[in-house]
């Protein structure tokens, strides 16, 4: 395939992805307990609808869509980073223990205290950062070698999951709500939550998308990357810390949402092959697409109830993981 053909293929994939994202965004504004036809949606956007419809679309569905788009992008990029710098195609944001320890922190504070609701996201963020830092501390020898990061993340996740389960057993009346939060959801997230999480996601996301050269070099053999002047241990730590921050921030505001970070990078790699300059941005777009699609389905499949979006992303990701584990040949890891 020539350079021109490769560029045309990439442009086509990006254009198609943007079109699908746009359609999903509009569909997300229409979907809910009361479906809006396109004409009524346009009237609402122009500000000429009744007050209830205006609030439903502009104050509930719009920020929810934006959070789904941005959160999915964050998970997609975090997964692509983890798969790239650890050179492990099964890596995902849960690898560093961030999701499990964020959940542990929230369950603990809800069970043993009566905190203001605004502090709960901060507790989840703090827990995620502690979990990621613990993983890095355990695997910090020998320049954060990929195998050590993977094993340390599994150990931290297993420990946090066991503690969370134990606390849930004594959480009493909070148990049902905590179980729902642990499934992950965008329900009830409005402009306040979006405004709070925005800087936590945009800054590390922008930094990761800008650091293309070290990202590509980290996928080479460590000795070769060192020979090309890259401080492997330092850059690997930077990338993992930024992806940790993305994951912990999102968990803090939505609860655990799994498998987006596993599936989106694999889809990006299969679409564009060995073009690492596209893996991070395309993983971001596909992550947003997957989470928005799952959220729309979550609103409708159990109507008038709403399913946790994390349940649907698990249903998307689990078969993919089984396929990867059982495939006779698998794509080279990011």
C-alpha positions as CSV (number, residue, x, y, z in Angstrom):
1,X,0.0,0.0,0.0
2,X,1.4,3.4,-1.1
3,X,1.8,6.4,1.2
4,X,-1.1,8.1,-0.6
5,X,-3.4,5.0,-0.2
6,X,-2.5,4.8,3.5
7,X,-3.3,8.4,4.1
8,X,-6.6,8.1,2.2
9,X,-7.5,5.0,4.3
10,X,-6.7,6.8,7.5
11,X,-8.8,9.9,6.4
12,X,-11.7,7.6,5.5
13,X,-11.6,5.9,8.8
14,X,-11.5,9.2,10.7
15,X,-14.3,10.7,8.7
16,X,-16.5,7.6,9.2
17,X,-15.8,7.6,12.9
18,X,-16.7,11.3,13.2
19,X,-19.9,10.8,11.3
20,X,-20.9,7.8,13.6
21,X,-20.0,9.9,16.6
22,X,-22.2,12.7,15.4
23,X,-25.1,10.4,14.8
24,X,-24.7,8.9,18.3
25,X,-24.5,12.3,19.9
26,X,-27.8,13.4,18.3
27,X,-29.4,10.0,19.2
28,X,-28.2,10.5,22.8
29,X,-30.1,13.8,22.9
30,X,-33.2,12.2,21.6
31,X,-33.1,9.0,23.8
32,X,-34.6,8.8,27.2
33,X,-37.8,8.2,29.1
34,X,-39.5,10.4,26.5
35,X,-38.1,10.1,23.0
36,X,-37.9,13.3,21.0
37,X,-38.3,13.3,17.2
38,X,-35.7,15.3,15.3
39,X,-38.1,18.3,14.8
40,X,-38.8,18.6,18.5
41,X,-35.1,18.3,19.3
42,X,-34.3,21.1,16.9
43,X,-37.0,23.2,18.5
44,X,-35.5,22.5,22.0
45,X,-32.0,23.5,20.9
46,X,-33.4,26.7,19.6
47,X,-35.0,27.3,23.0
48,X,-38.6,27.2,21.9
49,X,-39.8,24.1,23.6
50,X,-41.6,23.7,27.0
51,X,-39.5,24.0,30.2
52,X,-39.5,20.3,31.0
53,X,-38.2,19.2,27.6
54,X,-35.6,22.0,27.7
55,X,-34.3,20.9,31.1
56,X,-34.3,17.2,30.0
57,X,-32.3,17.8,26.9
58,X,-30.0,20.8,27.8
59,X,-29.4,20.1,31.5
60,X,-29.4,16.2,31.6
61,X,-28.9,14.6,28.2
62,X,-26.4,17.1,26.8
63,X,-23.8,17.0,29.7
64,X,-24.3,13.3,29.9
65,X,-23.4,12.9,26.2
66,X,-20.4,15.1,26.6
67,X,-19.2,13.1,29.7
68,X,-19.7,9.9,27.8
69,X,-17.7,11.2,24.8
70,X,-14.9,12.6,26.9
71,X,-14.8,9.7,29.4
72,X,-14.8,7.1,26.6
73,X,-11.9,9.0,24.9
74,X,-10.0,9.0,28.2
75,X,-10.4,5.2,28.7
76,X,-9.5,4.5,25.1
77,X,-6.3,6.6,25.3
78,X,-5.4,5.1,28.7
79,X,-5.8,1.6,27.3
80,X,-3.7,2.4,24.3
81,X,-1.0,3.9,26.5
82,X,-0.9,0.9,28.8
83,X,-0.9,-1.6,26.0
84,X,1.8,0.3,24.2
85,X,4.3,1.0,27.1
86,X,3.9,-2.4,28.6
87,X,3.8,-4.1,25.2
88,X,1.0,-6.3,26.5
89,X,-2.1,-6.6,24.3
90,X,-4.3,-7.6,27.2
91,X,-3.4,-4.5,29.3
92,X,-6.3,-2.1,30.2
93,X,-6.8,0.7,32.7
94,X,-7.6,-1.8,35.4
95,X,-4.1,-3.2,35.1
96,X,-2.6,-0.6,37.5
97,X,-5.2,-1.3,40.2
98,X,-6.7,2.2,39.7
99,X,-10.3,1.1,39.1
100,X,-10.3,-1.4,42.0
101,X,-8.7,0.9,44.6
102,X,-11.0,3.8,43.5
103,X,-14.0,1.6,44.1
104,X,-12.5,0.5,47.4
105,X,-12.1,4.1,48.6
106,X,-15.7,5.0,47.7
107,X,-17.2,1.9,49.3
108,X,-15.2,2.5,52.5
109,X,-16.1,6.1,53.0
110,X,-19.8,5.4,52.2
111,X,-19.9,2.5,54.6
112,X,-17.9,3.9,57.6
113,X,-18.8,7.6,57.3
114,X,-21.5,10.1,56.3
115,X,-19.6,12.3,53.9
116,X,-21.0,15.1,51.8
117,X,-21.8,13.8,48.3
118,X,-19.4,16.2,46.7
119,X,-16.5,14.6,48.5
120,X,-17.2,11.1,47.2
121,X,-15.6,11.7,43.8
122,X,-12.5,13.0,45.5
123,X,-12.3,10.0,47.7
124,X,-12.5,7.7,44.6
125,X,-9.8,9.8,42.9
126,X,-7.5,9.6,45.9
127,X,-8.0,5.8,46.1
128,X,-7.2,5.4,42.5
129,X,-4.0,7.4,42.8
130,X,-3.0,5.3,45.9
131,X,-3.6,2.1,44.0
132,X,-1.6,3.2,40.9
133,X,1.2,4.5,43.1
134,X,1.3,1.2,45.0
135,X,1.6,-0.6,41.7
136,X,4.4,1.6,40.5
137,X,6.2,1.2,43.9
138,X,6.0,-2.6,43.7
139,X,7.2,-2.7,40.0
140,X,9.6,0.3,40.2
141,X,12.8,-1.7,39.9
142,X,14.6,-2.2,36.6
143,X,13.0,0.8,34.9
144,X,9.4,-0.3,35.4
145,X,9.7,-3.3,33.2
146,X,6.4,-4.4,31.6
147,X,6.2,-7.8,33.2
148,X,6.6,-6.3,36.7
149,X,3.9,-3.7,36.1
150,X,1.5,-6.3,34.9
151,X,2.1,-8.6,37.9
152,X,2.0,-5.8,40.4
153,X,-1.3,-4.5,38.9
154,X,-2.9,-7.9,39.2
155,X,-1.8,-8.2,42.8
156,X,-3.1,-4.7,43.8
157,X,-6.4,-5.3,41.9
158,X,-7.0,-8.6,43.6
159,X,-6.3,-7.2,47.1
160,X,-8.6,-4.2,46.5
161,X,-11.4,-6.3,45.1
162,X,-11.3,-8.7,48.1
163,X,-11.4,-5.8,50.6
164,X,-14.3,-4.1,48.7
165,X,-16.3,-7.4,48.8
166,X,-15.6,-7.7,52.5
167,X,-16.8,-4.1,53.2
168,X,-19.9,-4.6,51.2
169,X,-20.9,-7.4,53.4
170,X,-21.2,-5.0,56.4
171,X,-22.4,-1.9,54.5
172,X,-26.1,-2.5,55.5
173,X,-28.6,-0.2,53.8
174,X,-25.9,1.3,51.6
175,X,-25.2,-2.0,49.9
176,X,-27.8,-1.8,47.0
177,X,-26.7,1.7,46.0
178,X,-23.0,0.8,46.2
179,X,-23.5,-2.2,44.1
180,X,-25.1,0.0,41.4
181,X,-22.3,2.5,41.6
182,X,-19.8,-0.4,41.3
183,X,-21.4,-1.3,38.0
184,X,-20.6,2.1,36.5
185,X,-23.2,4.6,35.2
186,X,-23.6,8.0,33.6
187,X,-27.1,8.4,35.0
188,X,-27.7,11.7,36.9
189,X,-24.4,13.2,35.8
190,X,-25.0,16.8,34.8
191,X,-23.0,20.1,34.2
192,X,-21.7,20.1,37.7
193,X,-20.0,16.7,37.4
194,X,-18.8,17.5,33.9
195,X,-17.3,20.8,35.0
196,X,-15.5,19.1,37.9
197,X,-14.0,16.3,35.9
198,X,-13.1,18.4,32.8
199,X,-9.6,19.6,33.8
200,X,-8.7,16.2,35.3
201,X,-9.4,14.6,31.9
202,X,-8.5,17.3,29.3
203,X,-5.0,18.1,30.6
204,X,-3.5,14.5,30.8
205,X,-5.4,13.6,27.6
206,X,-3.9,16.5,25.7
207,X,-0.4,15.7,27.1
208,X,-0.6,12.1,26.0
209,X,-1.8,12.9,22.5
210,X,1.1,15.3,22.1
211,X,3.8,12.9,23.2
212,X,3.9,10.8,20.1
213,X,7.6,10.2,19.7
214,X,8.3,8.8,23.1
215,X,5.2,6.7,22.9
216,X,6.4,5.1,19.7
217,X,9.9,4.5,21.0
218,X,8.6,2.8,24.2
219,X,7.1,0.1,22.0
220,X,10.6,-0.9,20.9
221,X,13.0,-3.1,22.8
222,X,14.2,-1.3,25.8
223,X,17.9,-1.5,24.7
224,X,17.0,0.0,21.3
225,X,15.0,2.8,22.8
226,X,17.9,3.6,25.2
227,X,20.3,3.6,22.2
228,X,18.0,6.2,20.6
229,X,18.3,8.5,23.6
230,X,15.1,7.8,25.4
231,X,15.1,7.5,29.2
232,X,12.9,4.4,29.2
233,X,12.1,4.2,32.9
234,X,11.3,7.9,33.3
235,X,9.1,8.0,30.2
236,X,7.3,4.8,31.0
237,X,6.5,6.2,34.5
238,X,5.2,9.5,32.9
239,X,2.9,7.7,30.5
240,X,1.6,5.3,33.1
241,X,1.0,8.1,35.6
242,X,-1.0,10.1,33.1
243,X,-3.1,7.1,32.1
244,X,-3.6,6.4,35.8
245,X,-4.9,10.0,36.3
246,X,-7.3,9.6,33.4
247,X,-8.7,6.4,34.7
248,X,-9.0,7.5,38.4
249,X,-10.6,10.8,37.4
250,X,-13.3,9.1,35.4
251,X,-14.0,6.4,38.0
252,X,-14.4,9.2,40.6
253,X,-17.3,10.6,38.7
254,X,-18.9,7.6,37.0
255,X,-17.9,4.5,38.9
256,X,-15.9,1.7,37.3
257,X,-16.5,1.3,33.6
258,X,-14.6,-1.6,32.3
259,X,-13.3,-3.0,29.0
260,X,-13.5,0.3,26.9
261,X,-9.7,0.6,27.5
262,X,-9.2,-2.9,26.2
263,X,-11.4,-2.9,23.1
264,X,-10.9,0.6,21.7
265,X,-7.1,0.3,21.2
266,X,-7.5,-3.1,19.5
267,X,-10.1,-1.7,17.1
268,X,-7.8,1.2,16.3
269,X,-4.9,-1.2,15.6
270,X,-6.9,-3.4,13.4
271,X,-8.3,-0.5,11.4
272,X,-5.0,1.2,10.7
273,X,-2.3,-1.5,11.2
274,X,1.3,-0.4,11.9
275,X,0.7,3.3,12.0
276,X,1.4,4.2,15.6
277,X,0.9,7.9,15.0
278,X,-2.9,7.2,14.7
279,X,-3.3,4.7,17.6
280,X,-3.9,7.3,20.4
281,X,-6.2,9.7,18.6
282,X,-8.2,6.9,17.0
283,X,-8.4,5.0,20.3
284,X,-9.8,8.2,21.8
285,X,-12.5,8.5,19.1
286,X,-13.4,4.8,19.3
287,X,-13.5,4.9,23.1
288,X,-16.0,7.8,23.0
289,X,-18.0,6.0,20.4
290,X,-18.2,2.8,22.4
291,X,-19.2,4.5,25.7
292,X,-21.8,6.7,24.1
293,X,-23.4,3.7,22.3
294,X,-23.4,1.6,25.5
295,X,-25.0,4.5,27.4
296,X,-27.8,4.9,24.8
297,X,-28.5,1.2,25.0
298,X,-28.4,1.3,28.8
299,X,-31.3,3.9,28.8
300,X,-33.5,1.7,26.6
301,X,-32.9,-2.0,27.0
302,X,-34.6,-2.3,30.4
303,X,-37.0,0.6,30.0
304,X,-38.5,2.2,32.1
305,X,-35.5,1.2,34.3
306,X,-31.9,2.1,33.3
307,X,-29.1,-0.5,33.2
308,X,-25.7,0.4,34.5
309,X,-23.5,1.3,31.5
310,X,-20.6,-0.7,33.0
311,X,-22.7,-3.8,32.7
312,X,-23.0,-3.3,28.9
313,X,-19.4,-2.4,28.4
314,X,-18.5,-5.7,30.2
315,X,-20.8,-7.5,27.8
316,X,-19.0,-5.9,24.9
317,X,-15.5,-6.4,26.3
318,X,-15.7,-9.9,27.8
319,X,-16.3,-11.7,24.5
320,X,-13.5,-9.7,23.0
321,X,-11.2,-10.8,25.8
322,X,-12.2,-14.4,25.4
323,X,-11.5,-14.1,21.7
324,X,-8.1,-12.7,22.3
325,X,-7.3,-15.5,24.8
326,X,-8.4,-18.2,22.4
327,X,-7.4,-16.9,19.0
328,X,-4.8,-19.0,17.3
329,X,-3.2,-15.8,16.0
330,X,-3.6,-12.5,17.7
331,X,-2.5,-9.0,16.5
332,X,0.8,-7.7,17.7
333,X,0.3,-5.7,20.9
334,X,0.1,-2.0,20.9
